[in-house]
Amino acid sequence: MLMSLLFLAAGSIMLYYGAEWIVKGGVSISRRLGISTLVIGLTVVAFGTSLPELVVSIIAALEGSSSIAIGNVVGSNIANVGLVLGLSALIFPISVHFGYLKRDLFIYMGVCAIFVLFAFDGRLSRFEGAVLFISLIFYVLLCIKNPQGEEPLPDEGGEESIGKLVLYIIAGIIMLAFGADLFVDGAIFLARFLDVPEVVIGMSVVAFGTSLPELATSAIAAFRKESAISVGNIIGSNIFNILSVLGLASIIQPLDSPKTIMGLEVPFMIGYGLAMIFIAKIHQPIHRIVSAILLTGYFVFLYLLF
């Protein structure tokens, strides 16, 4: 029991710092290339903060724990909106502009629909994983070729060289790999010790651990009045989680998807996606009452889960 908790704690710390280094390097490089903050959030930052989910899900799949891989993604997508956006907007003013994000919000809802279609039979095959991952490539190209949002940020001329920023990214990936391995081992041991279904551990403990980079990044971006990075990170991460994480994981090892998640977990994920569309259409910045409702919904989800 104690060893499981130590693995979870050490894994979470390594996941956090690994993603932090990736985001720092990726954002700095992107800004020097003159890419807008929203595109940075939807692509570079989203990919960097989704790497924990990617590594955790692939390792879980290889170790025969498909439920943790699926639960990790669905639970992370719920946590990204309910916990990450809810908590960040409760502390700092965050604006969600529907005009800038309309395309990506509807793409996310479409991605959720494809996931439901593929997972409805209880299995994600290699072919379905390939369809998801190819869709991700088209999405990234769309973001680059047809960017939405404000004008690109000017290059602030940071002291770090491009080579040093690349090293940040490489070190972050290595840290993520070791951190994810520890985290999955700890989660599996804990699930077996407590006799809790692995999908529940995946939806709660693992999903929270792998959402820490999104939480830290969005909170820091909101504090620095970079709402586009904060919101883009959340929406982009949710898209990456399904298309990249589940796509690659199921290509490597077909995933068994518990049909029971269609009754609670998937409806919560879709509901939070629809909530993002509603929030983007109302008065900005996000009111603290709305933030509190998002957070309350997340805690209700955890209560129902257990």
N, C-alpha and C positions, 0 to 999 in steps of 0.2 A: 504493500500500500504506500509506504513512505517513498520507496524507490520510484513508483509510478508518478507520484506528485513531484518528485525531484526532476524526473525526465520531462514532465509537462512544463515545469518552471524554466528549466534550462533551455528547452526547445523554444519556448515562447520568447525568451530573451534573445536567442540567436536569430529567430525569425524576424524579430523587430529590427535589430541592428542590420541584419542582412538586407532587408527591404529598404531601410533608411539610406544605406550607402548606394543602393541601386537607384533610388529616386533622386538623391543628391547628384549623382553623376549624370543620370539621364536628363533631368530637368536642365542642368547647366549646359550640357551639350546641345539640347534642343533650342534653348534660348539663343545660343550663339549662332544657330542656323536660322533664326528669325521666325520661329513657329509660334502661333498664338497660344495664350494660356489655356484656352478651352481644348485645343487640339493636344497640348501637352498633357492636360488632365485626362482626356479620353483615351490617349494612346500610351505615351511613355510612363506617366505616373501610374495609370491603371494597370499596365503590364507589370511594372515593378512591384506594386502592392498586391498583385494577384499571383506572383511567383510562389508565395507560401502555400496557397491553395493548390497550385499546380504540382509542386514537389510533394506535398502531403498526399494528394490524391493519387499520384502515380505510384508512390511507395506503398500506399494502402492497397491499391489495386494489385500490385506485384506480390504483396503479402497475403492476398486472398481476402481482403477486407473491403469488398466493393461497397458495402453499406456506409463505411466511413467516408469513402471517396464521394459518393452521391450526397450523403448527409452534409459533408463539409461544404460543398458548393451551394446547395439549397439554403443551408443554415447561414452561410456567409452572405449570400445575397439578401436574406432577411435582416441580418445584423447590420449590413452596410447602410440600409435605409433606416431601419428602426433605431438602431443604437448609434451608428456613426453620424448620420445626418441629424438625427434627433438630438444627440448630445452636443454635437458641434454647433448647431443652430441655437440651442438653448443657451450656450455660453457666449457665442460670438454672432454678430449679424451676418447672415448668409442670404444671397439673392439667387433665385433660380429663374432665369429668363427663358420663357417658353419659346420665344422666337428663335433663340440660339440653339435650344436643346430639343426642339420638336422632333427633328429627324431621328436623333439618337434615342429619345424616349420611345418612339414608336418602333424603332429597330429592336430595342430591348424587349418590348412586348411581343414582337414577332419571334424573337429568339426563345422566349419563354414558351410560346405556343409550339415551336418545333421540338423543344425539349419534352414537353408533355406528350406530343405525338410519338416521339421515339421511345420514351420511357414507359408508355402505357402498357406495353406487353411484358414489362418487368425486366427488360434487358436492353443495354446499349451495345450494339454490335460494332465491329471494326468499320463496316461500311458507314454506319450512322455517325461514328466518330470522325471519319474522314469528311463527311458532309459538313459537320459542325466546324472542323478546323479550316476547311477551304472557305467556308462562309466568313471566318475570322479574317482571312487574308483579304477578301473583298472589302470587308468593313474597314480595315486599316487603310487600304488604298483609297477608299472613299473619303476617309477623314483627311488624308494627305492631299488628294486631288481637289476636293471640294470642301475646304475648311469652313466651319461656322464660327461665329463669335466676333470678338473685338479684334483690333489690329494686333499684329505680332509684338511681343515685348522686345525692346531694344536690348542689345548685348551689353550687359553691365560690366564686361571686362574683368571678370573674376581673376584672382591670382593663380588659381589652379590651371595647369596645362591640360590639353585634351588627353594626353597620355595618362595623367594622374586621375582624371575623371573616369577614364576607361578602367583603370585599376580599381576604383571604387566599385564599379559595376561587377567586375570579375570577383573581387573579394566578397561582395554581397551575395553573389550566386553561390559561392562555396559555403558561406555562412548559412544560407538558406538550406542547402542540401543537408548539412549536418543537423541543423536545428529541426528540420522537418522529420528527419529519421528519428530523433529523440522524441519528438512530440507524438508521432504516430505510435511508437512503442509504448510510451507512457499511457496514451489514450486506450490502446487495446488492453494493456494490463489492468487499467482501472475499470474498464467495462467488464472484464471477466471477473475481477475481484468483487465488484458490486452486483454482479449478475444483471447488469443493465444492457439492453439491446444496443449493439454497436451503432445502429443508425441514430439513436438518441444521443450517444456520446458525440457522434459526428456532427449532429445538428447544433449541439450546445457547446461543449468544451472545446472541441477541435475548431468549430466555426468561429468561436470567440477568439481563440488563439491566433488563427490565421487572418482575422479581421483587425488585429491590433495595428498592422501597418497602415491600413485605410483610416483607422480612427486617428492615429497620430498625425498622418499626412493631412487629412481634412481639417483637423483642429488647428494645426500649425498654419495651413493655408488660410483658414478663416481668420485667425488672429492677425495675419499679415494683410488682411483685406483682399485676398485672392480667391474670391468666391468661385470663379470659373474653374480654377484648379481643384478646389474642394468638391464642387458638385460634379465636375467632369470625371474626377477620380472615382466617385461612387458609381455613376452610371457606367463608365467605361469598365470598371472592375467587374460589375455584374455581368456585362456582356462578355468580357474575357473569361470569367469563371465558367460560363456554360460552353462557349465556343472553343476556348483554348484548353481549359482544365479538363472538362469532361471529354472534349474531342480527342486530345492527345492521350489521356488515360485509357479511353476505350479503344483507341487504335492499338496501344501497347498490350492491353488486356481487356477483353470485353467485360463490361460491368453489369452485375445483377442489381437492378433497381427495385427496392421493396415497393410493392403496390400500395402499401399502407400510407406512403407519403402523399398520395393523391387526395387523401381525406383532410389533412391538416396543413402539412408543411408547404406543399406546392400552392394551395390556395392563398396562404399567407404571403408567399413570394410574389404571386401575381397581384394580390391586393396591394402590396407595398409599391409595386410598379405603377399601378393605376393611381395610387396616392401621390406619386411623384408628378404625374401629369396634372393632377388637380392642384398640387402645391405650386407648380410652375405657372398656373393661370391666375392665382390669387395675388393679392397685394404683397409687394416685396419691400424689405427683406422678410424672411420667414418669421412669422409671429411666434413668440415663445410658447403660446398656448398650443399651436400646431406642433412645435417641437416636443412639448410634453406629451401630446397625444401619440406621436410616433414612438417615443420611449415607452409609454404605458403599454402600447400595443406589443412591443417587443417583449416586455416582461410577462404579459398575458400569454404570449406564444410560448415562452419558456415554462410557465406554469402548466399550460395544457400539455406540453411535451412530456413533462415528467409525471 
